[in-house]
Amino acid sequence: RKEVEQDPGPFNVPEGATVAFNCTYSNSASQSFFWYRQDCRKEPKLLMSVYSSGNEDGRFTAQLNRASQYISLLIRDSKLSDSATYLCVVNPLTQGGSEKLVFGKGTKLTVNP
Amino acid sequence: NAGVTQTPKFQVLKTGQSMTLQCAQDMNHEYMSWYRQDPGMGLRLIHYSVGAGITDQGEVPNGYNVSRSTTEDFPLRLLSAAPSQTSVYFCASTQAGSNQPQHFGDGTRLSIL
């Protein structure tokens, strides 16, 4: 099993749609989780951290299921500007910092007018 | 608010040439990392550093050297460039602590002929 696995997509959705991305990770001891967004030919940028209790930031909701080793990202009311590749990121370290993050290959989203 | 600065942004090399990719951060982050991103492969960790004078290997270190003489700078050296090293290279930095996200530079697009 790969360390971090994502459905590569692509996902093509109309504006206003709700879309969900899933991610699984193999290391049960992993301690922190993130969703990053990467636009074409740009650097990855933090979208949101993922907390055990689940967290929401505007139209974006992230959830973590440690028992199933599963992370999700829900985007409501999709905008054209949401078109990007979404990277699931896991910190497998049980102590220390975030110097060895493991990135999924990303899920590509295109929001159509 | 420069953040993480990478130079150059683009470079073309011939096989066998050597060069150094520069990375500097002005956020006083302890941790710095180098990744390469190839189509369909996602981001892969090359080398990382948890502080000045300390470096370690990531997933794909062969053909690359790093040093960390100051907190701010983390250069990546290609010893003898090979076509397989054609890629987009990202430098990232993060604060100490497992829940801290990484901040990325704009990337260096490197082609080896």
gemmi code that builds the backbone of each chain (N, CA, C; Angstrom):
import gemmi

chains = {
    "A": [
        ("ARG", (0.851, -1.203, 0.000), (0.000, 0.000, 0.000), (0.878, 1.241, 0.000)),
        ("LYS", (0.593, 2.179, -0.895), (1.370, 3.400, -0.955), (1.107, 4.242, 0.285)),
        ("GLU", (2.099, 5.086, 0.626), (1.976, 5.868, 1.853), (0.749, 6.758, 1.839)),
        ("VAL", (0.537, 7.454, 0.738), (-0.618, 8.338, 0.613), (-1.210, 8.114, -0.767)),
        ("GLU", (-2.472, 7.749, -0.807), (-3.125, 7.477, -2.083), (-4.336, 8.364, -2.283)),
        ("GLN", (-4.437, 8.896, -3.480), (-5.567, 9.733, -3.851), (-6.104, 9.279, -5.200)),
        ("ASP", (-7.374, 9.504, -5.428), (-7.960, 9.318, -6.741), (-7.427, 10.448, -7.622)),
        ("PRO", (-6.745, 10.127, -8.722), (-6.128, 11.196, -9.522), (-7.121, 12.045, -10.312)),
        ("GLY", (-8.368, 11.528, -10.420), (-9.352, 12.255, -11.211), (-9.078, 12.058, -12.703)),
        ("PRO", (-9.331, 13.032, -13.563), (-9.790, 14.366, -13.183), (-11.269, 14.410, -12.835)),
        ("PHE", (-11.620, 15.345, -12.008), (-12.998, 15.619, -11.687), (-13.413, 16.863, -12.483)),
        ("ASN", (-14.472, 16.725, -13.247), (-15.027, 17.857, -13.987), (-16.429, 18.114, -13.456)),
        ("VAL", (-16.641, 19.278, -12.862), (-17.931, 19.568, -12.252), (-18.412, 20.942, -12.711)),
        ("PRO", (-19.728, 21.169, -12.703), (-20.242, 22.508, -13.047), (-20.131, 23.436, -11.844)),
        ("GLU", (-20.099, 24.710, -12.141), (-20.138, 25.700, -11.059), (-21.305, 25.431, -10.128)),
        ("GLY", (-21.059, 25.597, -8.845), (-22.120, 25.401, -7.866), (-22.221, 23.983, -7.346)),
        ("ALA", (-21.518, 23.068, -7.968), (-21.605, 21.672, -7.530), (-20.843, 21.462, -6.223)),
        ("THR", (-21.161, 20.358, -5.573), (-20.399, 19.908, -4.408), (-19.530, 18.741, -4.843)),
        ("VAL", (-18.281, 18.778, -4.455), (-17.360, 17.721, -4.865), (-16.554, 17.275, -3.647)),
        ("ALA", (-16.273, 15.980, -3.597), (-15.531, 15.428, -2.462), (-14.321, 14.657, -2.955)),
        ("PHE", (-13.216, 14.859, -2.268), (-11.989, 14.122, -2.558), (-11.643, 13.248, -1.362)),
        ("ASN", (-11.118, 12.073, -1.661), (-10.728, 11.158, -0.607), (-9.252, 10.834, -0.687)),
        ("CYS", (-8.724, 10.435, 0.440), (-7.302, 10.123, 0.536), (-7.116, 9.067, 1.621)),
        ("THR", (-6.281, 8.085, 1.364), (-5.954, 7.100, 2.398), (-4.462, 7.138, 2.665)),
        ("TYR", (-4.075, 6.812, 3.878), (-2.661, 6.792, 4.244), (-2.341, 5.471, 4.931)),
        ("SER", (-1.093, 5.048, 4.822), (-0.744, 3.698, 5.272), (-0.170, 3.654, 6.691)),
        ("ASN", (0.448, 4.750, 7.137), (1.111, 4.744, 8.434), (0.126, 5.165, 9.524)),
        ("SER", (-0.279, 4.202, 10.322), (-1.297, 4.488, 11.342), (-0.787, 5.431, 12.425)),
        ("ALA", (0.543, 5.602, 12.511), (1.098, 6.480, 13.537), (1.215, 7.926, 13.066)),
        ("SER", (0.824, 8.198, 11.840), (0.921, 9.563, 11.298), (0.179, 10.533, 12.194)),
        ("GLN", (0.769, 11.710, 12.342), (0.197, 12.578, 13.358), (-0.387, 13.880, 12.874)),
        ("SER", (-0.097, 14.305, 11.671), (-0.744, 15.527, 11.201), (-1.018, 15.421, 9.707)),
        ("PHE", (-2.027, 16.157, 9.292), (-2.574, 15.977, 7.954), (-2.963, 17.338, 7.386)),
        ("PHE", (-2.783, 17.463, 6.079), (-3.068, 18.740, 5.435), (-3.671, 18.500, 4.057)),
        ("TRP", (-4.390, 19.481, 3.569), (-4.742, 19.570, 2.152), (-4.030, 20.797, 1.591)),
        ("TYR", (-3.321, 20.580, 0.483), (-2.685, 21.660, -0.250), (-3.384, 21.791, -1.600)),
        ("ARG", (-3.270, 22.964, -2.148), (-3.788, 23.237, -3.484), (-2.611, 23.634, -4.363)),
        ("GLN", (-2.603, 23.106, -5.597), (-1.534, 23.478, -6.527), (-2.153, 23.862, -7.860)),
        ("ASP", (-1.928, 25.086, -8.253), (-2.355, 25.543, -9.577), (-1.296, 25.154, -10.603)),
        ("CYS", (-1.712, 25.109, -11.856), (-0.831, 24.646, -12.923), (0.482, 25.434, -12.944)),
        ("ARG", (1.592, 24.715, -12.861), (2.927, 25.289, -12.948), (3.233, 26.264, -11.811)),
        ("LYS", (2.549, 26.061, -10.688), (2.801, 26.894, -9.506), (3.208, 26.004, -8.328)),
        ("GLU", (3.610, 26.646, -7.246), (3.987, 25.899, -6.059), (2.751, 25.468, -5.267)),
        ("PRO", (2.866, 24.380, -4.501), (1.755, 23.988, -3.627), (1.537, 25.038, -2.540)),
        ("LYS", (0.269, 25.258, -2.222), (-0.057, 26.192, -1.155), (-1.020, 25.528, -0.180)),
        ("LEU", (-0.818, 25.781, 1.096), (-1.674, 25.186, 2.110), (-3.110, 25.648, 1.933)),
        ("LEU", (-4.022, 24.685, 1.858), (-5.442, 24.992, 1.820), (-5.991, 24.951, 3.243)),
        ("MET", (-5.762, 23.836, 3.907), (-6.181, 23.734, 5.304), (-5.535, 22.537, 5.977)),
        ("SER", (-5.361, 22.662, 7.274), (-4.942, 21.527, 8.078), (-6.182, 20.675, 8.368)),
        ("VAL", (-5.960, 19.427, 8.721), (-7.072, 18.522, 9.008), (-6.977, 18.084, 10.455)),
        ("TYR", (-8.008, 18.337, 11.210), (-8.010, 18.014, 12.625), (-8.926, 16.818, 12.893)),
        ("SER", (-8.648, 16.137, 13.977), (-9.384, 14.904, 14.297), (-10.880, 15.142, 14.389)),
        ("SER", (-11.256, 16.309, 14.853), (-12.682, 16.602, 15.047), (-13.331, 17.083, 13.760)),
        ("GLY", (-12.547, 17.212, 12.700), (-13.069, 17.782, 11.465), (-13.049, 19.297, 11.552)),
        ("ASN", (-12.851, 19.944, 10.443), (-12.820, 21.400, 10.460), (-13.324, 21.969, 9.145)),
        ("GLU", (-13.811, 23.188, 9.262), (-14.461, 23.837, 8.138), (-13.859, 25.218, 7.948)),
        ("ASP", (-13.704, 25.596, 6.682), (-13.215, 26.939, 6.361), (-14.020, 27.437, 5.171)),
        ("GLY", (-15.075, 28.156, 5.454), (-15.937, 28.632, 4.381), (-16.591, 27.478, 3.651)),
        ("ARG", (-16.328, 27.367, 2.359), (-16.947, 26.308, 1.543), (-16.212, 24.979, 1.646)),
        ("PHE", (-15.132, 24.949, 2.376), (-14.283, 23.762, 2.452), (-14.425, 23.076, 3.819)),
        ("THR", (-14.597, 21.748, 3.763), (-14.670, 20.958, 4.989), (-13.708, 19.795, 4.877)),
        ("ALA", (-12.875, 19.633, 5.889), (-11.934, 18.515, 5.918), (-12.277, 17.601, 7.069)),
        ("GLN", (-12.131, 16.307, 6.831), (-12.400, 15.339, 7.895), (-11.315, 14.285, 7.928)),
        ("LEU", (-11.098, 13.755, 9.120), (-10.098, 12.720, 9.349), (-10.757, 11.550, 10.053)),
        ("ASN", (-10.507, 10.369, 9.552), (-10.973, 9.145, 10.205), (-9.747, 8.290, 10.486)),
        ("ARG", (-9.260, 8.369, 11.714), (-8.020, 7.653, 12.056), (-8.210, 6.145, 12.010)),
        ("ALA", (-9.361, 5.671, 12.382), (-9.596, 4.217, 12.408), (-9.483, 3.631, 11.010)),
        ("SER", (-9.992, 4.360, 10.031), (-9.939, 3.891, 8.644), (-8.751, 4.468, 7.877)),
        ("GLN", (-7.973, 5.333, 8.523), (-6.816, 5.967, 7.897), (-7.228, 6.660, 6.604)),
        ("TYR", (-8.143, 7.555, 6.768), (-8.851, 8.153, 5.643), (-9.036, 9.637, 5.914)),
        ("ILE", (-8.784, 10.457, 4.879), (-8.958, 11.906, 4.966), (-9.860, 12.333, 3.811)),
        ("SER", (-10.685, 13.312, 4.062), (-11.545, 13.787, 2.980), (-11.546, 15.308, 2.920)),
        ("LEU", (-11.885, 15.802, 1.743), (-12.051, 17.243, 1.527), (-13.343, 17.439, 0.748)),
        ("LEU", (-14.215, 18.256, 1.281), (-15.488, 18.555, 0.623), (-15.486, 20.022, 0.209)),
        ("ILE", (-15.827, 20.264, -1.043), (-15.943, 21.643, -1.535), (-17.392, 21.861, -1.927)),
        ("ARG", (-18.009, 22.823, -1.296), (-19.408, 23.146, -1.613), (-19.452, 24.369, -2.534)),
        ("ASP", (-20.514, 24.456, -3.330), (-20.731, 25.624, -4.185), (-19.457, 25.963, -4.979)),
        ("SER", (-19.002, 25.010, -5.760), (-17.739, 25.155, -6.491), (-17.701, 26.424, -7.338)),
        ("LYS", (-16.525, 27.058, -7.333), (-16.277, 28.248, -8.150), (-15.266, 27.900, -9.242)),
        ("LEU", (-15.276, 28.696, -10.304), (-14.290, 28.483, -11.364), (-12.874, 28.529, -10.798)),
        ("SER", (-12.675, 29.398, -9.806), (-11.346, 29.585, -9.218), (-10.900, 28.397, -8.369)),
        ("ASP", (-11.798, 27.447, -8.130), (-11.414, 26.242, -7.387), (-10.673, 25.241, -8.272)),
        ("SER", (-10.672, 25.475, -9.575), (-9.977, 24.575, -10.491), (-8.494, 24.539, -10.147)),
        ("ALA", (-7.999, 23.356, -9.831), (-6.618, 23.189, -9.382), (-6.405, 21.702, -9.114)),
        ("THR", (-5.208, 21.363, -8.694), (-4.927, 20.018, -8.217), (-4.848, 20.070, -6.697)),
        ("TYR", (-5.525, 19.134, -6.041), (-5.593, 19.114, -4.583), (-4.728, 17.965, -4.063)),
        ("LEU", (-3.793, 18.317, -3.211), (-2.818, 17.366, -2.694), (-3.137, 16.998, -1.252)),
        ("CYS", (-3.216, 15.726, -1.004), (-3.365, 15.209, 0.354), (-1.968, 15.020, 0.933)),
        ("VAL", (-1.730, 15.505, 2.128), (-0.384, 15.517, 2.694), (-0.422, 14.979, 4.120)),
        ("VAL", (0.530, 14.102, 4.417), (0.566, 13.432, 5.710), (1.947, 13.589, 6.326)),
        ("ASN", (1.983, 13.864, 7.611), (3.248, 13.861, 8.342), (3.364, 12.528, 9.061)),
        ("PRO", (4.251, 11.642, 8.606), (4.324, 10.303, 9.194), (5.119, 10.232, 10.489)),
        ("LEU", (5.733, 11.360, 10.874), (6.610, 11.331, 12.039), (5.804, 11.290, 13.321)),
        ("THR", (6.278, 10.488, 14.245), (5.613, 10.411, 15.544), (6.175, 11.452, 16.503)),
        ("GLN", (7.306, 12.010, 16.158), (7.849, 13.122, 16.927), (8.692, 13.969, 16.003)),
        ("GLY", (9.002, 15.160, 16.445), (9.757, 16.060, 15.590), (8.845, 16.970, 14.812)),
        ("GLY", (9.324, 17.440, 13.696), (8.604, 18.462, 12.950), (8.011, 17.962, 11.655)),
        ("SER", (7.781, 18.903, 10.763), (7.130, 18.602, 9.493), (8.123, 18.608, 8.346)),
        ("GLU", (9.342, 18.185, 8.607), (10.352, 18.252, 7.550), (10.255, 17.114, 6.549)),
        ("LYS", (9.460, 16.098, 6.837), (9.378, 14.932, 5.951), (7.944, 14.631, 5.564)),
        ("LEU", (7.218, 15.621, 5.158), (5.837, 15.406, 4.744), (5.790, 14.467, 3.540)),
        ("VAL", (4.735, 13.669, 3.492), (4.521, 12.770, 2.360), (3.319, 13.282, 1.584)),
        ("PHE", (3.508, 13.495, 0.306), (2.467, 14.071, -0.538), (1.810, 12.996, -1.399)),
        ("GLY", (0.494, 13.059, -1.497), (-0.198, 12.267, -2.495), (0.071, 12.859, -3.871)),
        ("LYS", (-0.311, 12.115, -4.909), (-0.040, 12.582, -6.267), (-1.012, 13.662, -6.717)),
        ("GLY", (-2.080, 13.840, -5.962), (-2.996, 14.924, -6.270), (-4.224, 14.488, -7.042)),
        ("THR", (-5.284, 15.231, -6.838), (-6.534, 15.033, -7.574), (-6.829, 16.322, -8.332)),
        ("LYS", (-6.984, 16.188, -9.631), (-7.217, 17.370, -10.456), (-8.702, 17.692, -10.542)),
        ("LEU", (-9.035, 18.931, -10.263), (-10.421, 19.405, -10.333), (-10.533, 20.504, -11.379)),
        ("THR", (-11.532, 20.371, -12.247), (-11.873, 21.442, -13.180), (-13.335, 21.799, -12.942)),
        ("VAL", (-13.573, 23.066, -12.655), (-14.930, 23.563, -12.477), (-15.319, 24.308, -13.745)),
        ("ASN", (-16.402, 23.871, -14.350), (-16.825, 24.417, -15.638), (-17.973, 25.413, -15.478)),
        ("PRO", (-17.992, 26.453, -16.338), (-19.090, 27.436, -16.258), (-20.411, 26.816, -16.697)),
    ],
    "B": [
        ("ASN", (7.717, 40.723, 2.747), (7.288, 39.360, 3.060), (7.699, 38.398, 1.945)),
        ("ALA", (9.024, 38.175, 1.814), (9.526, 37.361, 0.714), (9.174, 35.894, 0.898)),
        ("GLY", (9.237, 35.366, 2.121), (8.935, 33.959, 2.332), (10.096, 33.088, 1.908)),
        ("VAL", (9.834, 32.162, 0.987), (10.855, 31.259, 0.468), (11.184, 31.699, -0.954)),
        ("THR", (12.457, 31.979, -1.200), (12.902, 32.462, -2.505), (13.825, 31.449, -3.150)),
        ("GLN", (13.475, 31.055, -4.376), (14.297, 30.110, -5.131), (14.867, 30.802, -6.362)),
        ("THR", (16.125, 30.509, -6.643), (16.737, 30.975, -7.883), (17.623, 29.878, -8.446)),
        ("PRO", (17.737, 29.760, -9.779), (16.961, 30.505, -10.773), (15.560, 29.935, -10.909)),
        ("LYS", (14.713, 30.565, -11.680), (13.370, 30.026, -11.943), (13.399, 29.014, -13.079)),
        ("PHE", (14.301, 29.187, -14.014), (14.454, 28.274, -15.147), (15.946, 28.040, -15.391)),
        ("GLN", (16.282, 26.839, -15.831), (17.670, 26.547, -16.165), (17.712, 25.383, -17.134)),
        ("VAL", (18.592, 25.498, -18.125), (18.850, 24.393, -19.044), (20.323, 24.030, -18.902)),
        ("LEU", (20.582, 22.759, -18.706), (21.945, 22.271, -18.547), (22.232, 21.179, -19.559)),
        ("LYS", (23.503, 20.969, -19.781), (23.921, 19.820, -20.576), (24.291, 18.679, -19.626)),
        ("THR", (24.117, 17.466, -20.120), (24.494, 16.298, -19.323), (25.942, 16.429, -18.847)),
        ("GLY", (26.136, 16.161, -17.550), (27.467, 16.222, -16.977), (27.816, 17.534, -16.298)),
        ("GLN", (27.066, 18.585, -16.598), (27.316, 19.858, -15.946), (26.855, 19.812, -14.496)),
        ("SER", (27.429, 20.677, -13.709), (27.003, 20.808, -12.318), (26.388, 22.183, -12.110)),
        ("MET", (25.518, 22.268, -11.123), (24.968, 23.578, -10.786), (24.360, 23.528, -9.389)),
        ("THR", (24.102, 24.709, -8.875), (23.495, 24.837, -7.550), (22.183, 25.588, -7.651)),
        ("LEU", (21.133, 24.989, -7.101), (19.854, 25.655, -6.971), (19.823, 26.329, -5.599)),
        ("GLN", (19.500, 27.611, -5.626), (19.518, 28.370, -4.376), (18.132, 28.410, -3.739)),
        ("CYS", (18.129, 28.393, -2.411), (16.888, 28.531, -1.659), (17.179, 29.344, -0.409)),
        ("ALA", (16.392, 30.370, -0.180), (16.550, 31.194, 1.015), (15.182, 31.500, 1.604)),
        ("GLN", (15.124, 31.504, 2.948), (13.865, 31.856, 3.610), (14.154, 32.894, 4.704)),
        ("ASP", (13.204, 33.796, 4.864), (13.389, 34.885, 5.820), (12.408, 34.801, 6.980)),
        ("MET", (11.929, 33.597, 7.247), (10.930, 33.409, 8.303), (11.527, 32.781, 9.551)),
        ("ASN", (12.858, 32.602, 9.557), (13.564, 31.995, 10.686), (13.053, 30.578, 10.972)),
        ("HIS", (12.687, 29.872, 9.899), (12.227, 28.495, 10.058), (13.409, 27.558, 10.276)),
        ("GLU", (13.220, 26.638, 11.187), (14.285, 25.669, 11.462), (14.415, 24.626, 10.349)),
        ("TYR", (13.273, 24.198, 9.856), (13.287, 23.070, 8.929), (13.193, 23.546, 7.485)),
        ("MET", (14.023, 22.926, 6.632), (13.953, 23.197, 5.198), (14.064, 21.886, 4.437)),
        ("SER", (13.415, 21.850, 3.273), (13.354, 20.607, 2.500), (13.440, 20.921, 1.009)),
        ("TRP", (13.936, 19.957, 0.255), (13.935, 20.034, -1.202), (13.107, 18.876, -1.752)),
        ("TYR", (12.230, 19.198, -2.715), (11.425, 18.203, -3.389), (11.643, 18.336, -4.898)),
        ("ARG", (11.372, 17.250, -5.595), (11.231, 17.313, -7.035), (9.835, 16.834, -7.396)),
        ("GLN", (9.292, 17.411, -8.452), (7.955, 17.039, -8.891), (8.004, 16.679, -10.357)),
        ("ASP", (7.607, 15.459, -10.653), (7.575, 14.956, -12.012), (6.146, 14.562, -12.361)),
        ("PRO", (5.789, 14.629, -13.641), (4.419, 14.290, -14.045), (4.026, 12.898, -13.565)),
        ("GLY", (2.879, 12.813, -12.916), (2.370, 11.527, -12.459), (3.066, 10.958, -11.231)),
        ("MET", (4.051, 11.679, -10.705), (4.816, 11.144, -9.565), (4.553, 11.882, -8.274)),
        ("GLY", (3.976, 13.040, -8.333), (3.811, 13.810, -7.107), (5.131, 14.379, -6.623)),
        ("LEU", (5.105, 14.984, -5.477), (6.305, 15.572, -4.881), (7.095, 14.501, -4.151)),
        ("ARG", (8.396, 14.446, -4.408), (9.256, 13.479, -3.734), (10.383, 14.206, -3.018)),
        ("LEU", (10.640, 13.813, -1.787), (11.620, 14.485, -0.941), (13.030, 14.068, -1.336)),
        ("ILE", (13.894, 15.056, -1.564), (15.278, 14.787, -1.958), (16.187, 14.805, -0.729)),
        ("HIS", (16.250, 15.940, -0.083), (17.018, 16.119, 1.144), (16.253, 17.072, 2.051)),
        ("TYR", (16.587, 17.022, 3.331), (15.971, 17.950, 4.256), (16.957, 18.310, 5.353)),
        ("SER", (16.596, 19.356, 6.104), (17.470, 19.827, 7.187), (16.603, 20.284, 8.352)),
        ("VAL", (17.008, 19.891, 9.545), (16.259, 20.299, 10.738), (16.940, 21.439, 11.476)),
        ("GLY", (18.010, 21.968, 10.887), (18.679, 23.111, 11.484), (20.044, 23.305, 10.854)),
        ("ALA", (20.648, 24.455, 11.125), (21.968, 24.753, 10.569), (22.949, 23.659, 10.955)),
        ("GLY", (23.682, 23.175, 9.963), (24.685, 22.143, 10.180), (24.163, 20.724, 10.167)),
        ("ILE", (22.834, 20.560, 9.977), (22.216, 19.226, 10.025), (21.448, 18.981, 8.738)),
        ("THR", (21.829, 17.933, 8.018), (21.073, 17.558, 6.820), (20.867, 16.048, 6.812)),
        ("ASP", (19.882, 15.613, 6.045), (19.623, 14.182, 5.948), (18.974, 13.882, 4.606)),
        ("GLN", (19.009, 12.612, 4.229), (18.491, 12.200, 2.934), (16.989, 11.944, 2.999)),
        ("GLY", (16.352, 12.253, 1.881), (14.947, 11.929, 1.729), (14.783, 10.678, 0.891)),
        ("GLU", (13.723, 10.662, 0.101), (13.364, 9.483, -0.691), (14.252, 9.296, -1.913)),
        ("VAL", (14.685, 10.386, -2.550), (15.434, 10.311, -3.810), (16.682, 11.186, -3.756)),
        ("PRO", (17.671, 10.858, -2.921), (18.831, 11.742, -2.730), (19.955, 11.592, -3.742)),
        ("ASN", (19.956, 10.477, -4.506), (21.117, 10.194, -5.358), (21.296, 11.258, -6.432)),
        ("GLY", (22.539, 11.732, -6.550), (22.861, 12.733, -7.557), (22.774, 14.157, -7.044)),
        ("TYR", (22.401, 14.303, -5.775), (22.225, 15.635, -5.184), (22.985, 15.746, -3.862)),
        ("ASN", (23.516, 16.944, -3.616), (24.111, 17.256, -2.325), (23.471, 18.509, -1.760)),
        ("VAL", (23.456, 18.605, -0.438), (22.955, 19.810, 0.204), (23.890, 20.184, 1.346)),
        ("SER", (23.757, 21.429, 1.787), (24.455, 21.901, 2.970), (23.569, 22.934, 3.633)),
        ("ARG", (23.786, 23.153, 4.920), (22.965, 24.144, 5.650), (23.910, 24.879, 6.610)),
        ("SER", (24.608, 25.861, 6.066), (25.559, 26.605, 6.889), (24.868, 27.706, 7.690)),
        ("THR", (23.720, 28.149, 7.243), (22.960, 29.162, 7.973), (21.507, 28.721, 8.069)),
        ("THR", (20.764, 29.328, 8.955), (19.335, 29.012, 9.067), (18.599, 29.403, 7.800)),
        ("GLU", (19.040, 30.485, 7.146), (18.300, 31.050, 6.026), (18.458, 30.285, 4.708)),
        ("ASP", (19.624, 29.688, 4.482), (19.939, 29.169, 3.154), (20.061, 27.655, 3.122)),
        ("PHE", (19.578, 27.073, 2.040), (19.628, 25.613, 1.886), (19.817, 25.292, 0.409)),
        ("PRO", (21.047, 25.407, -0.107), (21.275, 25.162, -1.531), (21.289, 23.678, -1.877)),
        ("LEU", (20.845, 23.379, -3.084), (20.830, 22.010, -3.608), (21.798, 21.938, -4.782)),
        ("ARG", (22.738, 21.027, -4.715), (23.757, 20.903, -5.758), (23.536, 19.649, -6.582)),
        ("LEU", (23.547, 19.837, -7.891), (23.563, 18.703, -8.817), (25.028, 18.491, -9.193)),
        ("LEU", (25.525, 17.322, -8.912), (26.959, 17.072, -9.056), (27.355, 16.869, -10.514)),
        ("SER", (26.575, 16.074, -11.234), (26.812, 15.793, -12.642), (25.445, 15.540, -13.269)),
        ("ALA", (24.885, 16.565, -13.858), (23.488, 16.516, -14.289), (23.230, 15.383, -15.282)),
        ("ALA", (22.075, 14.747, -15.111), (21.635, 13.671, -15.994), (20.219, 13.990, -16.473)),
        ("PRO", (19.845, 13.531, -17.665), (18.489, 13.806, -18.171), (17.388, 13.391, -17.203)),
        ("SER", (17.642, 12.356, -16.391), (16.637, 11.899, -15.416), (16.382, 12.937, -14.315)),
        ("GLN", (17.237, 13.937, -14.244), (17.049, 14.989, -13.246), (16.254, 16.174, -13.790)),
        ("THR", (15.798, 16.069, -15.014), (14.874, 17.064, -15.553), (13.597, 17.017, -14.731)),
        ("SER", (13.248, 18.149, -14.136), (12.133, 18.157, -13.205), (11.846, 19.589, -12.767)),
        ("VAL", (10.822, 19.722, -11.944), (10.567, 20.978, -11.252), (10.972, 20.777, -9.798)),
        ("TYR", (11.811, 21.658, -9.309), (12.343, 21.527, -7.958), (11.722, 22.587, -7.049)),
        ("PHE", (11.219, 22.123, -5.910), (10.633, 23.030, -4.929), (11.403, 22.956, -3.627)),
        ("CYS", (11.657, 24.115, -3.068), (12.222, 24.231, -1.733), (11.097, 24.632, -0.793)),
        ("ALA", (11.128, 24.112, 0.425), (10.085, 24.438, 1.394), (10.709, 24.641, 2.764)),
        ("SER", (10.046, 25.418, 3.578), (10.508, 25.599, 4.955), (9.314, 25.534, 5.893)),
        ("THR", (9.603, 25.204, 7.157), (8.533, 25.100, 8.139), (9.088, 25.365, 9.527)),
        ("GLN", (8.202, 25.811, 10.384), (8.583, 25.971, 11.784), (8.706, 24.610, 12.438)),
        ("ALA", (9.391, 24.555, 13.548), (9.446, 23.328, 14.343), (8.048, 23.003, 14.849)),
        ("GLY", (7.781, 21.716, 14.999), (6.453, 21.310, 15.458), (5.754, 20.514, 14.387)),
        ("SER", (5.090, 19.422, 14.805), (4.566, 18.480, 13.822), (3.355, 18.990, 13.081)),
        ("ASN", (2.656, 19.949, 13.615), (1.443, 20.417, 12.962), (1.667, 21.658, 12.118)),
        ("GLN", (2.900, 21.982, 11.873), (3.190, 23.159, 11.074), (3.257, 22.803, 9.606)),
        ("PRO", (2.548, 23.515, 8.746), (2.615, 23.241, 7.306), (3.907, 23.766, 6.713)),
        ("GLN", (4.238, 23.270, 5.541), (5.410, 23.753, 4.833), (5.033, 24.914, 3.918)),
        ("HIS", (5.978, 25.833, 3.769), (5.815, 26.975, 2.870), (6.777, 26.766, 1.703)),
        ("PHE", (6.256, 26.879, 0.497), (7.037, 26.554, -0.679), (7.516, 27.789, -1.428)),
        ("GLY", (8.690, 27.643, -2.066), (9.137, 28.626, -3.026), (8.415, 28.422, -4.351)),
        ("ASP", (8.708, 29.320, -5.300), (8.028, 29.289, -6.599), (8.459, 28.132, -7.478)),
        ("GLY", (9.590, 27.517, -7.157), (10.056, 26.397, -7.954), (11.132, 26.789, -8.954)),
        ("THR", (11.954, 25.807, -9.302), (12.951, 25.953, -10.357), (12.679, 24.877, -11.398)),
        ("ARG", (12.476, 25.306, -12.639), (12.231, 24.351, -13.727), (13.548, 24.067, -14.415)),
        ("LEU", (13.994, 22.835, -14.287), (15.319, 22.437, -14.754), (15.200, 21.425, -15.873)),
        ("SER", (15.890, 21.690, -16.979), (15.933, 20.749, -18.099), (17.374, 20.350, -18.340)),
        ("ILE", (17.591, 19.048, -18.458), (18.924, 18.520, -18.721), (18.920, 17.899, -20.119)),
        ("LEU", (19.773, 18.420, -20.971), (19.788, 17.933, -22.358), (20.858, 16.858, -22.566)),
    ],
}
model = gemmi.Model(1)
for chain_id, residues in chains.items():
    chain = gemmi.Chain(chain_id)
    for i, (resn, *xyz) in enumerate(residues, 1):
        res = gemmi.Residue()
        res.name, res.seqid = resn, gemmi.SeqId(i, " ")
        for name, pos in zip(("N", "CA", "C"), xyz):
            atom = gemmi.Atom()
            atom.name, atom.element = name, gemmi.Element(name[0])
            atom.pos, atom.b_iso = gemmi.Position(*pos), 0.0
            res.add_atom(atom)
        chain.add_residue(res)
    model.add_chain(chain)
structure = gemmi.Structure()
structure.add_model(model)
structure.setup_entities()
